[in-house]
């Protein structure tokens, strides 16, 4: 089995910064793409940022403010969030495409809450 565990969420004031981390563990052969999604209250889950090898993509709403990166040796993906706005408030989920002995599968973390408020 594969587990993704997020950390780093919390309460921050507008204009502040947070760094999320997501560590994958278990019977991993190789990890493909790794991504961050978020789900705000009353809204659908949406892609925030994705990284495949060194290629990155971002939602328009976070471009220039958020940076996704990964440490392949640690099977960990990060999301550096700067200039946070109240509209960034959401539960942030980590996602990864992981190859195990049984093949390729999608895996999600449990989510970490980010609240941007005075």
C-alpha positions, 0 to 999 in steps of 0.5 A, a space after each residue: 500500500 501507498 500512503 500520502 501524508 500532508 503537513 504544514 497547513 494552518 492559520 495565516 494572515 493575508 499576505 503571509 506565507 505557508 509551506 505545505 509538504 506531502 510525503 509518500 511512503 509504502 511499497 513504491 517503485 516509482 512516482 510519476 506526477 505529483 500535484 496539489 489540489 484544493 477544495 474550498 467550502 461549497 466548491 469542487 476540488 480543483 487543481 492548484 499545481 502539478 509537477 512532472 519531472 521538472 516541468 510545472 503547471 499552475 492554476 491561473 489564480 496562483 501563478 506568481 505566488 505559489 511554487 511547487 517542487 519535489 524531492 525525489 530522494 524523499 518521495 516528497 512534494 512541496 507547495 510554497 505559498 506566498 502572498 496568501 489571500 482569503 480566497 486561498 482558504 481551502 483544504 489542500 490535498 496531495 495527489 500522486 501517480 504511483 507505480 507499485 508491484 501491481 501497476 500504476 495507481 492514483 493516490 490521495 492524501 487526507 488533506 490539510 486545512 489552510 485558513 487565510 484570515 485576519 
